[in-house]
């Protein structure tokens, strides 16, 4: 008598279903949101097992993973870019959905950092948003702070960073999103069209659109251009589950399954929906005053030109590989990438096509001035952007890598998302699904495990062709706390 063959996949599915204990109503509700039960099962296993260990080899440094562009080559790459602007559809993709709550953390809770709180109060009149407080009939410090934070005043603790007033020029005040447009139109102007894409939260859509409408109209008149702005939301089908310490799914106070936003890695779906073939990526808060724009724009053009130069080389090789080439020619192709970028590529023709026919990104890297943490590292034979949360920092060899790390990631990317036939890549085909994040959060007074998708510029782009070049620190001007707006790159002294 022949014994029945176990179908392990079916058995595992049954076991997971029993362990997760989802009701039919919950499964139907998930399906309505575009989330299948199998997706939840995969998320459950990820939370239980944790992410795969990265094959970290060493930190990328100048000459080994990071290229330093010589001053003599600045004009070359800028010229390549200026010519490429005429032939490419170029956009700027800016994640802008985050609320500014963290910016004002030390105002919401002064005891958490009394020094920052004191510096804020002392310099209150220097902030660009001080003029918005003129209608405030408040006298005490506490009342002024509450006016800034609360809905009856400026409501800054709830607004997105995009709508915080960052910079003041005489009587003109620009919010973060305004300044992004001003900077961007200087380097993505193609055929008198400038394209921007902002990912925003649905609750902020009307506020942002209403605010930007007159700004866009004024900029179009001043610069004689057309500004095309797209908006998208982080899709609900990218939400993720969370686990209690006992391994059960977290539910809210009403007993409903808790689903949380899946982190910025979810935005790979938004990026995948774009029609442009060249896309710059930068954060909403990384924007300096106009006085610094020329230097920042110079490096945007340089990394853009570098990408276009790489694309030309890769596309020419892929066209050549459409017919059979000699073994010697294959060796020359592989040697080009190892010689110039230390990239080890396969030498068989079919494998080389697969290795090169990928989205391409060029990432600016800033010198690390004493800030240990994530940045550019070799993972196996490929350069990757790795966050410290992905590293086992208890290992001596990882500690040594961090000590030797010379650069960090400022989120300054330019991406080529179409192939050599001008066809869009499906970017979801090039993610490392195992480079997700598991972290601990507090919910209803209980510690829970939460899942975030592979980061947008981490695992979500792990299987792209990646190139790092050094950019100066002047290009990196983030605003993490409101006090950062007092720095020279943001405040008119």
Buried (B, 14 or more C-beta within 10 A) or exposed (E): EEEEEEEEEEEEBEEBBEBBEBEEEBBEBBEEEEBEBEBBBBBBEBBEEEBBEBEBBBBBBBEEBBBEBEEEBBEBBBEBBEEBBEEBBBBBBBBBBBBBBBBBBBBBEBEEBEEBBEBBEEBBEBBBBBEBBEEBEBEEEEEBBBBBBEEEBBBBBBBBBBBBBBBBEEEEBBBBBBBBBBBBBBBBBBEEBBBBBBBBBEEBEEBBEEBBEEBBEEBBEEBEBEBEBBBBBBBBBBBBBBBBEEEEBBBEEEEEBBBBBBBBBBBBBBBBEBEBBBBBBBBBBBBBBEEBBEBBBBBBBBBBBBBBBBBEBBBEBBEEBEEEBEEEBBEEBBEBBEEEBBBEBBEEBEEBBEBBBBBBBBBBBBBBEEEEBBBBBBBEEBBBBBBEBBBEEEEEEBBEBBEEBBBBBBBBBBBBBBBBEEEBBEBEEBBBBBBBBBEEEEBEEEEBBBBBBBBBBBBBBBBBBBBBBBBEEBBBBBBEBBBBBBEEBBBEE
